[in-house]
Every structure is written in C-alpha cells, then in structure tokens.
Amino acid sequence: MSRRTSRPTGSAAASPTASPEVSPKASAGANPVRTAPGAPCPCGLPATYADCCGRFHSAGAAAPTCEALMRSRYAAFVVRDAGYLLRTWHPDTRPPAVDFDPAMRWTGLDILEATDGSAFHSTGTVTFRAGYTDGGRPDALHEKSRFVRHEGAWVYASAVFID
C-alpha cells in the first residue's frame, strides 16, 4: 500500500504514508500495538497472529509470495510495526520513517486479486480493499500494490490508488 493521494482525510492525508501500505503518524520509535498470543491474525487468514504474520514480523522470515507480504504489511500497520514496514519496502521508494495516525484503526483486509508474485516470478501485484476508521468514521482504501524481488526477497515497490 502506498498512499499518496488526498484520501483518507484528516491527519492521514498530510503524511506521505497513509494506507496500510503507507500508513501514518507515530514514528518508527513508537511502541507497537501488542497482539495477544493466540489472537487471530489481522490479515484475515484463519490462523493466529503468531503463526501467521507475526512470524514474519518477529522472526525475520521472508514472505514466500507477494500476497503473503501484502498481508504481513497490512498486519504490520495494524500492530504498528514500523521496523518491519521499512525492512520490506524497496530502498528506491522507502520513506525515511513510517508515521501512524493515532486516530486511525485498520478494521479488515480483503484481497481482491493477486497476479504473479510466486517463487517463479520477479514481480507481482496485489489489489486489495482495507477498511479503516479515522476518528471513528468508517472508510476504505482500495489500492493495487506492486511488489518486486530485491536481494532475493519480496519487497513493496509502489501502488496505484483505486477510487
């Protein structure tokens, strides 16, 4: 996700990082949101956070597909893991820091389409819709994210906002 448009409104719009792929306002040094052991993974798959995206966040394991990376990056926005987001961002497009908006809460991820992005590809895309509330107002981000292999691992490269 890489939000560089005027939506969502509020403090998210002011940041160059305003989607689950580029979500705003609470610097990389901010304390991440804690996820209880055994809690469902925020990415929407039927596994616990620890067994799903948490293993990429904490163990440093590389996501095997661009869809898995997309899901783990969404979960990183939910738990506010700026370090993981920066590590999985292509160096050519990576911002110096990720900020998280304290009024924004991610509420769900729907993967709409994934093209390429397997072990046999060097690029891939994931189209998704991510629900959120901003200051209690519900909205959704619809985006097509592009992923590439960099030094053997999938990384987020760029995105197109879909209205």
C-alpha positions in Angstrom: 0.0 0.0 0.0 1.4 3.3 -0.8 -1.0 6.2 -0.3 0.0 9.5 -1.8 -3.4 10.9 -2.5 -5.7 13.2 -0.6 -7.7 10.3 0.9 -8.1 9.3 3.7 -8.9 12.7 5.1 -7.6 14.1 8.4 -4.1 13.6 9.6 -3.5 10.6 7.3 -3.7 12.9 4.3 -0.8 15.0 5.4 1.5 12.1 5.6 3.3 10.5 2.6 2.4 7.2 4.3 -1.3 6.9 4.7 -2.5 3.4 3.9 -1.8 0.0 5.3 1.0 0.1 2.7 1.8 3.6 3.8 0.0 4.3 6.9 0.5 7.4 9.1 1.6 9.1 12.2 3.5 7.5 15.1 7.2 7.3 14.4 9.2 4.2 13.9 10.3 4.5 17.5 6.7 4.4 18.8 5.6 1.4 20.8 3.8 -1.1 18.6 0.3 -2.3 19.4 0.6 -5.6 21.3 -1.3 -8.6 20.0 -2.3 -11.3 22.5 -0.8 -14.8 21.9 -3.4 -16.8 20.1 -5.2 -13.8 18.8 -6.5 -14.0 15.3 -4.2 -12.6 12.6 -5.3 -9.1 11.5 -4.6 -10.1 7.8 -7.8 -12.2 7.8 -6.4 -15.6 7.4 -7.7 -18.3 9.8 -4.5 -18.5 11.9 -3.2 -16.9 15.0 -1.1 -13.7 14.6 1.9 -15.6 16.0 1.6 -18.5 13.4 0.7 -16.2 10.5 2.1 -12.6 10.0 3.7 -12.4 13.4 6.4 -15.0 12.3 7.4 -12.6 9.6 7.4 -9.6 11.9 9.4 -11.1 14.8 11.4 -13.9 13.3 12.5 -12.1 10.2 11.3 -14.9 7.9 10.8 -13.7 4.3 7.3 -13.8 2.9 7.1 -16.5 0.2 4.7 -14.6 -2.1 3.8 -11.0 -2.7 0.3 -11.7 -1.4 1.8 -13.0 1.9 4.0 -9.9 2.0 0.9 -7.7 1.4 -1.0 -9.5 4.2 2.0 -9.2 6.6 2.5 -5.5 5.8 -1.2 -4.8 6.4 -0.8 -6.6 9.8 2.3 -4.5 10.5 0.2 -1.4 10.0 -2.4 -2.8 12.4 0.2 -3.6 15.1 2.2 -0.5 14.2 5.5 -2.3 13.4 7.3 0.4 11.6 10.6 -1.5 11.5 9.0 -4.4 9.5 7.4 -2.0 7.1 10.7 -0.2 6.4 12.6 -3.6 6.0 10.1 -4.8 3.4 10.0 -1.5 1.4 12.1 -1.2 -1.7 15.1 1.1 -1.0 14.3 3.2 -4.0 10.8 4.2 -2.7 11.3 3.7 1.1 10.5 6.8 3.2 12.9 7.7 6.0 10.3 6.8 8.6 6.7 5.5 9.0 4.2 7.5 11.0 1.0 6.1 12.3 -2.1 8.2 12.9 -3.3 7.6 16.4 -6.9 8.2 15.3 -6.8 5.6 12.5 -7.7 2.0 13.1 -7.5 -0.7 10.4 -10.6 -2.9 10.5 -10.2 -5.5 7.8 -8.4 -6.6 4.7 -9.9 -8.1 1.5 -7.6 -9.4 -1.2 -9.4 -8.8 -4.5 -6.7 -10.1 -6.9 -3.1 -11.2 -6.9 -1.1 -11.6 -10.1 2.2 -13.3 -10.4 4.3 -12.9 -7.2 5.2 -16.5 -6.6 8.5 -18.2 -6.2 8.7 -18.3 -10.0 8.2 -14.6 -10.6 10.3 -11.4 -10.1 7.3 -9.0 -9.9 3.7 -9.2 -8.7 0.7 -7.1 -7.8 -2.0 -7.4 -5.2 -5.3 -5.5 -5.4 -7.0 -5.1 -2.1 -9.5 -3.1 -0.1 -8.6 -2.3 3.5 -11.2 -1.0 5.9 -10.4 1.6 8.5 -11.9 4.1 10.8 -10.4 7.6 11.1 -11.6 9.4 14.2 -14.4 6.9 14.4 -15.6 7.5 10.8 -15.5 4.3 8.7 -13.9 4.3 5.2 -11.9 2.0 3.0 -8.7 2.2 0.9 -8.8 0.4 -2.5 -5.3 0.0 -4.0 -3.2 -2.0 -6.4 0.3 -2.6 -4.9 3.3 -3.6 -6.9 5.9 -5.9 -5.4 9.4 -6.8 -6.7 12.2 -9.1 -5.6 15.1 -7.3 -4.1 18.2 -9.2 -2.9 16.1 -12.4 -3.2 13.1 -11.3 -1.1 9.7 -9.7 -1.9 9.5 -6.0 -1.2 6.8 -3.4 -1.6 7.7 -1.1 -4.5 4.7 1.2 -5.3 1.0 1.4 -5.7 -1.9 2.9 -7.5 -4.9 4.2 -5.6 -8.2 2.9 -7.0 -11.2 5.1 -6.2 
